[in-house]
Amino acid sequence: MTDFSRLLAERTGSMKASEIRELLKYASVPGVISFAGGLPNPESFPVGGLKKITDKILTEKGTKALQYGTTEGIPELREAIAKRMSELKGFDAKMENITIMSGSQQALDLLGKLYMEPGKVAIVEGPTYLAALGAFRPYGGEIVGVRMDEDGLDTNLLEETMKKLKAEGKVVPFIYTIPTFQNPSGVTMSEERRKHLLEIAAEHDVIVVEDDPYGELRYAGKELPNLKAMDKDGRVVYFGTVSKILAPGLRTGWIIGDEEIIGKFVIAKQAADLCTNTLSQHIIAEAFSSGMVDAHIPEIRKLYSRKRNLMLDMLEDSMPEGVTWTKPEGGMFLWVWVPESINTKEMFPTALEKKVAYVIGEAFYPDRSVKNAMRLNFTYSSDEEIKDGVKRLADTIRDYL
Ligand SMILES: Cc1ncc(COP(=O)(O)O)c(C=O)c1O
């Protein structure tokens, strides 16, 4: 049999089926309680409301909603997003600053396509969103992770890193951050750090990408200004999505930014998929403008807040000494630190024997330098599973120690 892999483009060398995916296969074995997934809870999907809206759209403008749309997205949705983002977050955005994406994952891929190439360095948080690493890698260049602490990205370290890279003659096109209820850590960047980050970005004249899929899922603490709302010179590009406030199956997100930057994304998107699913866009435009989304979000917050509290209580009750964890004020994930003597990848088979799964921490660092951490999702499992699963995890760690 011919080996067709010899015909692949060189850049595909970085597109390896990740070992994480392999590990996660075991997580779906029956009987295993998995905190490894990143899925919203299906109970949070407003099926009835979306059914009514879909029926209305197909009745009132069926042919329009089933036709191709412009690459920028349908005007009704872009306007609804401009209005909502300015009311909710104080963004000074007009329709011209907004383009609809097939999920924010597409925006991440296009970001890599537009700005990465050999010789360039993307700055991300360490740890960062796994699929952002996967999106950037094929386009070449380096990815440098700047460590975080309980106040988010360590901006003093960022400053040092930027200076060092500049001295080495490296070009940094963008800093990618998930400042609010980060995936994977659950941490939120403090207001001072947000200011500092923007100062550093201005000094080095680079783009800041604010990925914000979880911002509306706050269960505790006070609201902080978005980087985009603090942006004075148009260098912040904001990524939003309906995946966590409505449903990920709609595959719809948006980017907001300076018209010139957005224009480049539009050209790149045109080649990728011409336009985002038009039917989804009409449904979402109606869901926003009718107030359905705003009425629904408190339901999601109520469900997830209960699950977060339960997981935090269970961790408190069952974890052995030396184990610490973040206490997210929102979002879907929390981060667990185990003693340094434990490598969570090596411990994974023991966890599976105890019928519990997590995502190993090292996967979220571009250089895989951290071994003693794991990500837990608290939104998907049932309450019973959270109770039993955290106990099993605590037993795993205790046995392993
Ligand atoms: C930080 C972050 N960015 C982007 C995405 C992708 O979201 P979407 O469903 O909008 O493509 C996710 C999904 O989990 C995420 O956690």
The ligand as an ORCA input file, in Angstrom:
! r2SCAN-3c Opt
* xyz 0 1
  C     -10.912     29.923     25.309
  C     -11.720     29.368     24.192
  N     -11.671     29.933     22.982
  C     -12.387     29.471     21.955
  C     -13.202     28.353     22.089
  C     -13.949     27.861     20.890
  O     -15.268     28.254     20.954
  P     -16.302     28.188     19.750
  O     -17.262     27.129     20.105
  O     -16.902     29.535     19.681
  O     -15.529     27.869     18.502
  C     -13.294     27.721     23.336
  C     -14.143     26.531     23.499
  O     -14.126     25.832     24.449
  C     -12.534     28.235     24.410
  O     -12.550     27.677     25.625
*
